[in-house]
């Protein structure tokens, strides 16, 4: 892998972690939203990632021959809803209570979501550091000939 490909790999990881942060923020924002039925209740969402490897045409600076280079990264395949059971609480005085007095709350675990937020935030920061390190290496490589 060349130094130039490191930027593509780190950028794809940063993009994936942005999606993860956004879904986590959405889950936390809706953690205590009440509903009167199961169908109306918010369900926790989680992104699904996949590793990406693809061949890309690359031109060599020494010759006009085109070569094959491999890039790697992360791809967001989609966002899925959690299968965990919803919280059903008996609150007959709640304005959204159904006929039996139950109110439905999302299946969001705040502790798990905060862990996901910290993890994705740290992964994003790590990829920023990878890009900064690669930039520094490229700058030092350019000064070798001086």
C-alpha positions in Angstrom: 0.0 0.0 0.0 1.4 3.4 -1.0 1.2 6.5 1.2 -1.4 8.0 -1.1 -3.8 5.0 -0.4 -3.5 5.6 3.3 -5.5 8.8 2.9 -8.4 7.0 1.1 -8.5 4.2 3.7 -8.5 6.6 6.7 -11.1 8.8 5.0 -13.5 5.9 4.5 -13.1 4.9 8.1 -13.8 8.5 9.2 -16.9 8.6 7.1 -18.1 5.3 8.5 -17.5 6.5 12.1 -19.4 9.7 11.3 -22.4 7.5 10.4 -21.9 5.5 13.6 -21.8 8.7 15.7 -25.0 10.0 14.0 -27.0 6.8 14.6 -25.8 6.7 18.2 -26.8 10.4 18.7 -30.2 9.6 17.2 -30.6 6.6 19.5 -29.8 8.7 22.6 -32.1 11.5 21.5 -35.0 9.1 21.2 -34.1 6.9 24.3 -37.1 8.2 26.4 -39.6 8.9 23.6 -42.9 7.3 24.6 -45.5 5.9 22.3 -49.0 4.3 22.7 -48.4 1.3 20.5 -45.6 -1.0 19.4 -45.8 0.1 15.8 -45.2 3.8 16.7 -42.3 3.2 19.1 -38.7 4.2 18.1 -36.3 1.3 17.7 -32.6 1.5 18.2 -30.6 1.7 14.9 -27.1 0.4 14.2 -24.9 0.8 11.1 -23.5 -2.3 9.4 -20.0 -2.1 8.1 -18.0 -4.1 5.6 -14.3 -4.1 4.6 -13.7 -3.0 1.0 -10.9 -4.1 -1.3 -10.9 -3.0 -4.9 -8.5 -2.8 -7.8 -7.9 0.7 -9.2 -6.1 1.8 -12.3 -3.0 3.7 -11.5 -0.5 5.5 -13.7 3.2 5.2 -13.0 5.2 8.4 -13.0 8.2 6.6 -14.5 6.5 5.2 -17.5 3.2 5.5 -19.3 2.3 2.0 -18.4 -0.9 1.7 -16.3 -0.6 -0.5 -13.3 -3.1 -2.1 -10.9 -3.1 -0.9 -7.3 -5.3 -2.1 -4.5 -7.3 0.2 -2.2 -8.8 -0.8 1.1 -11.4 0.8 3.3 -14.7 0.6 5.1 -18.1 0.8 3.6 -21.5 1.3 5.3 -23.8 -1.4 4.0 -26.8 0.1 5.7 -28.5 0.8 9.0 -30.6 -1.9 10.7 -33.1 -1.7 13.5 -32.4 -3.6 16.7 -34.4 -6.8 17.4 -34.2 -6.2 21.2 -37.7 -6.2 22.9 -39.3 -2.8 23.5 -39.8 -1.5 27.0 -43.4 -1.8 28.1 -44.3 0.2 31.3 -47.5 0.3 33.2 -48.3 4.0 33.5 -52.1 4.5 33.4 -51.9 8.2 34.1 -49.6 8.9 31.1 -51.3 10.8 28.2 -50.0 8.2 25.7 -51.1 5.1 27.7 -53.1 2.6 25.7 -56.4 1.1 26.8 -54.7 -1.3 29.2 -52.5 1.5 30.7 -49.2 0.6 29.1 -46.8 3.0 27.5 -44.1 1.7 25.1 -40.5 3.0 25.2 -37.6 2.3 22.8 -35.1 -0.5 23.1 -32.2 1.9 23.5 -29.6 1.0 26.1 -28.0 4.4 27.1 -24.9 2.7 28.5 -24.3 0.8 25.3 -24.9 3.8 23.2 -22.5 5.9 25.2 -19.9 3.2 24.8 -20.5 3.2 21.0 -20.2 7.0 21.0 -16.9 6.9 22.8 -15.6 4.1 20.7 -16.5 5.7 17.4 -15.2 9.1 18.5 -11.8 7.5 19.4 -11.7 5.7 16.1 -12.4 8.9 14.2 -9.6 10.7 16.2 -7.2 7.8 15.5 -7.8 8.0 11.7 -7.2 11.8 11.9 -3.8 10.9 13.5 -3.1 8.3 10.8 -3.7 11.0 8.1 -1.5 13.5 9.9 1.3 10.9 10.2 1.0 10.0 6.6 1.2 13.7 5.6 4.3 14.2 7.8 6.0 11.2 6.2 5.2 12.5 2.7 6.6 15.9 3.6 9.8 14.3 4.9 10.1 12.1 1.8 10.0 15.2 -0.3 12.9 16.7 1.6 15.2 13.7 1.2 16.4 14.9 -2.2 17.5 18.3 -0.9 
